Amino acid sequence: MAMTKSLKKCELEAKWYLIDATNCTLGRLAAYTANILRGKNKPTWTPNMDCGDHVIIINADKVALTGHKDEKTKFFWHSLWTGSTKERTLGQMRSEKPEKLITNAVKRMMGRRTAVALANKRLTKLHVYAGSEHKHAAQNPIVIDFGSLNRKNKRGE
């Protein structure tokens, strides 16, 4: 009978990956990134441990939104006071806070059943930058050409 091996914390190794988000579809990028952060791309995946890798996403301000989502999709928030409801479209969010746009998309792809503390710990391994410069060059990240993995990953060449 085959035994399932669960890794210990000292046996985990985290790699660093670099993804360029230029013209990449937001949802596909978020789902792919969430799988790397959770560690589901590894054969040693353990659901109750943080066995994921670090992901650096550059050019977050150039991410592609399909259809009319940049004008029609709106996010609402309020402070529970009367008249305090505010809204922002995806297009506004991409121009004002592109890092938050990708971070929120990845956070929502992590899964609802994941423990909140574990999900937050995994999200600390996500590093998003609006421009092409990042400060993690010393970690020698492995470059992933996300657009060439599938023809649907890139928009508007």
C-alpha positions as CSV (number, residue, x, y, z in Angstrom):
1,M,0.0,0.0,0.0
2,A,1.4,3.4,-1.0
3,M,1.9,5.9,1.8
4,T,1.1,9.6,1.4
5,K,4.0,11.8,2.6
6,S,3.2,15.0,4.2
7,L,6.0,17.5,4.3
8,K,7.2,19.3,7.4
9,K,7.8,23.0,7.6
10,C,11.6,22.5,7.4
11,E,11.4,20.5,4.2
12,L,9.6,23.2,2.2
13,E,11.5,25.3,-0.4
14,A,10.0,28.4,-2.0
15,K,11.0,29.4,-5.5
16,W,10.5,32.9,-7.0
17,Y,8.6,33.4,-10.3
18,L,8.3,36.5,-12.4
19,I,5.2,37.1,-14.6
20,D,4.7,40.0,-17.0
21,A,1.1,41.0,-17.0
22,T,1.2,43.1,-20.2
23,N,-2.0,42.3,-22.2
24,C,-2.8,39.3,-20.1
25,T,-6.4,38.5,-19.2
26,L,-7.0,39.4,-15.6
27,G,-9.0,36.3,-14.5
28,R,-6.7,33.8,-16.1
29,L,-3.6,35.5,-14.6
30,A,-5.2,35.5,-11.2
31,A,-6.2,31.8,-11.3
32,Y,-2.7,30.8,-12.5
33,T,-1.0,32.9,-9.8
34,A,-3.3,31.6,-7.1
35,N,-2.3,28.0,-7.9
36,I,1.4,28.9,-7.6
37,L,0.8,30.7,-4.3
38,R,-1.1,27.8,-2.9
39,G,1.5,25.3,-4.1
40,K,-1.0,23.2,-6.2
41,N,1.5,23.1,-9.1
42,K,3.9,20.9,-7.0
43,P,3.6,17.2,-6.5
44,T,4.2,17.7,-2.7
45,W,1.1,19.9,-2.2
46,T,-0.2,19.8,1.3
47,P,-3.6,21.5,1.9
48,N,-2.9,22.6,5.5
49,M,0.6,24.1,5.0
50,D,1.9,27.1,3.1
51,C,4.0,25.2,0.5
52,G,3.5,27.8,-2.3
53,D,6.1,29.9,-4.1
54,H,6.7,33.6,-4.4
55,V,5.2,35.4,-7.4
56,I,6.3,38.8,-8.8
57,I,3.9,40.4,-11.2
58,I,5.1,43.4,-13.2
59,N,3.3,45.8,-15.5
60,A,0.1,45.5,-13.6
61,D,-1.3,48.7,-15.2
62,K,-1.3,47.0,-18.6
63,V,-3.4,44.0,-17.7
64,A,-6.3,43.3,-20.1
65,L,-10.0,43.3,-19.3
66,T,-12.2,41.4,-21.7
67,G,-15.5,42.8,-23.0
68,H,-16.9,45.9,-21.4
69,K,-15.8,45.0,-17.9
70,D,-13.7,48.2,-17.5
71,E,-16.9,50.4,-17.7
72,K,-19.6,48.1,-16.4
73,T,-18.1,46.1,-13.5
74,K,-18.3,48.2,-10.4
75,F,-17.1,47.7,-6.8
76,F,-19.1,49.2,-4.0
77,W,-18.0,49.8,-0.4
78,H,-19.3,51.9,2.5
79,S,-18.6,52.7,6.2
80,L,-22.1,51.8,7.5
81,W,-23.0,55.5,7.8
82,T,-25.9,56.9,5.8
83,G,-24.8,58.2,2.4
84,S,-21.3,56.8,2.6
85,T,-21.6,54.3,-0.3
86,K,-18.8,54.7,-2.8
87,E,-18.1,53.0,-6.1
88,R,-15.3,52.4,-8.5
89,T,-15.2,50.7,-11.9
90,L,-12.6,48.3,-13.0
91,G,-11.2,50.8,-15.5
92,Q,-10.8,53.4,-12.7
93,M,-9.2,50.8,-10.5
94,R,-6.7,49.8,-13.2
95,S,-5.7,53.4,-13.7
96,E,-5.6,54.4,-10.1
97,K,-4.5,51.3,-8.1
98,P,-3.4,48.5,-10.5
99,E,-1.6,46.6,-7.8
100,K,-4.8,46.4,-5.7
101,L,-6.8,45.2,-8.8
102,I,-4.5,42.2,-9.3
103,T,-4.2,41.5,-5.5
104,N,-8.0,41.4,-5.1
105,A,-8.4,39.2,-8.1
106,V,-5.8,36.7,-6.8
107,K,-7.3,36.8,-3.3
108,R,-10.7,35.9,-4.6
109,M,-9.2,33.0,-6.6
110,M,-7.6,31.5,-3.4
111,G,-10.8,29.7,-2.4
112,R,-13.4,30.3,0.1
113,R,-12.8,27.2,2.2
114,T,-9.2,28.0,2.9
115,A,-8.5,29.2,6.4
116,V,-8.3,32.9,6.5
117,A,-5.0,33.0,8.4
118,L,-3.4,30.5,5.9
119,A,-4.7,32.5,2.9
120,N,-3.4,35.7,4.2
121,K,0.0,34.1,4.8
122,R,0.0,32.9,1.2
123,L,-0.9,36.3,-0.1
124,T,2.2,37.8,1.5
125,K,4.2,35.9,-1.2
126,L,2.5,37.9,-3.9
127,H,4.5,41.0,-5.1
128,V,2.7,43.2,-7.6
129,Y,4.2,46.3,-9.3
130,A,2.6,48.7,-11.7
131,G,5.7,49.3,-13.8
132,S,8.4,47.0,-15.2
133,E,10.8,47.6,-12.3
134,H,10.9,45.4,-9.2
135,K,13.2,45.1,-6.2
136,H,13.5,41.3,-6.1
137,A,16.3,40.8,-8.6
138,A,18.6,39.3,-6.0
139,Q,16.2,36.3,-5.7
140,N,16.9,35.4,-9.3
141,P,13.2,34.8,-10.2
142,I,12.3,32.2,-12.9
143,V,10.5,34.1,-15.8
144,I,7.2,32.6,-16.8
145,D,5.9,33.7,-20.3
146,F,2.3,33.5,-19.3
147,G,1.0,34.7,-22.6
148,S,2.5,31.9,-24.6
149,L,1.1,29.1,-22.3
150,N,-2.4,29.4,-24.0
151,R,-3.6,31.5,-26.8
152,K,-6.5,32.8,-24.6
153,N,-4.1,34.3,-22.0
154,K,-3.2,37.3,-24.1
155,R,-5.4,40.0,-25.5
156,G,-5.0,42.6,-28.2
157,E,-1.6,42.2,-29.7
